[in-house]
Amino acid sequence: MVHRVLAAALALAFPALAVAAPLTAQQQRDIDASVGEWLAKTGAPSVSIAVASDGEVVYAKAYGNARLAPARPATPATRYAIDSVSKEFTASAILKLQEQGKLSLDDKVAKYFPDLASADQVSIRQVLSHTAGYRDYWPQDYVTIEMGKPTTVRAVLDEWAKKPLDFAPGTDWQYSNTGFVVAGAIVEKVSGQPLVEFLRANIFGPLKMEAVTDADQQALGPADAGAYTRAGGGPTRPAPKEGAGWLFAAGELAMAPRELAKWDISLMARSLLAPTSYDALYTPIKLTTGRDSHYSLGLDVRDNHGRLVISHGGGGSGFLAANVMYPHEKVAIIAFTNNDWIPPNAVADRVAFVVLPPPAPEARARRLFAQFQAGEVDRGLFTENGNFYLTAANLADQKAGLGGLGPVRLMELLGQSTRGGLLTRTWKITTSTTTLLAVERGYPDGKLEQFMISKAY
């Protein structure tokens, strides 16, 4: 489970889109309203965010309560368990040791732990990319009987990393916390230091990430966020703590979002590690079949409709985290929450909607939706058929139906295809009050046959 965005009418309907440092007052208001709506809708106790842009933390704010009984508001300094977001730090520890000439990503695990399953066939690179085949010790979304009790690194290796591999190394991708325990154990064996101490000396210290703590050996303290859970949408209750030793290199860290932003800034600027290390972090692993895994070393690496996105989520008992970077735009968005029933990925997406300039197709879709809300449309965007459909009565009806739905908080391209010579795009539109679908069909020259909006059910 440790694992695992017309003038006056437009100005009112949409946030400012250009990235600025610091954010404009309007952008801050839009973020606060959008995140507040998410918090109220989901019932999460709190969510804390940070936004980095052009090498600076430009916004950090917390919403809701870090602890519920007694109620204590979350602040930007409140620490949350980040669980699997920790994996990118374990991977970076390995890369740092490689820079120091103490190991290689292509070393076989047998060089360090010859007693593990197929250790002479599995490389460190495969361990860090979830392509090794080690069986995951925590696929459940709750704390199991065994995981409620303390353990050790050696015990996890003996029980889980000695099982037969789930697949031949390099042939498939399967999320494995076990693999990262193997990686962390290699760091400790090679460096002669506890993993967190090695990270503190080589990453946290240089980046002045001074408030990072180890949440594996004991629960976070009263000044940190409390962990909460729900069953079936029932009452919110304190979440159980995983037994000491289980999280280790797979998800042991806790920090505030603005601390993680310092790491994101360095990763996007490529300022702390060697160039070859950043190449490894930015490059997704290809399987032996040639299929792209969309995962590098402790990080998801994807092309999102032409925009490079590097990210990772985290999930543990009572905590969920999202860390999303847009390297070409030099923007990072972090969102942590102290619940385990609704991840904060939508919060990161909502913030990105405010601070990132949209791709051209989305920018047009945003303009069109605002025009339909206002009951006026730029007819130059449409073909003769499109204008025939958009009668005065049609536009009046659209204004009546859409005008009161509030500002757009998120617009997502669900997919695109071709039909009848038309390029079809399907948009999911989240407003402050509802969720809609829009089906756009148009010609290669850009003229639209339709932009039809309906309620999402």
Protein Blocks (a to p, Z undefined) as FASTA:
>chain_A
ZZceehjmmmmmpccfbdcddddfklmmmmmmmmmmmmmmnopabdcddddeehiafbdc
dedjfbfbdcddddfklccdekjmmmmmmmmmmmmmmmnopacfkbcfklmmmmbghklm
pcfklmmnopnopacfblbfcdcfklmpccdfklmmmmmmmgccfbdehiaccddfklmm
mmmmmmmmmnopafklmmmmmmmmmnopakbccfklpccdfkbccddddeehiacddddd
ddehjlmmnomcccdfklmmmmmmmmmnopmbcfklmmmmmpccddfkopafhiaehpac
ddeehiacdddddddehiacdddddfknopacdddddbfkbccklmmmmmmmmmpccdfk
lmmmmmmmmmmmnopacfklpcfklmmmmgfklmmmmmmmmmmnopafbdcdfbdcdeeh
iacdddddddfkbccdddddddfkopafbdcddddZZ
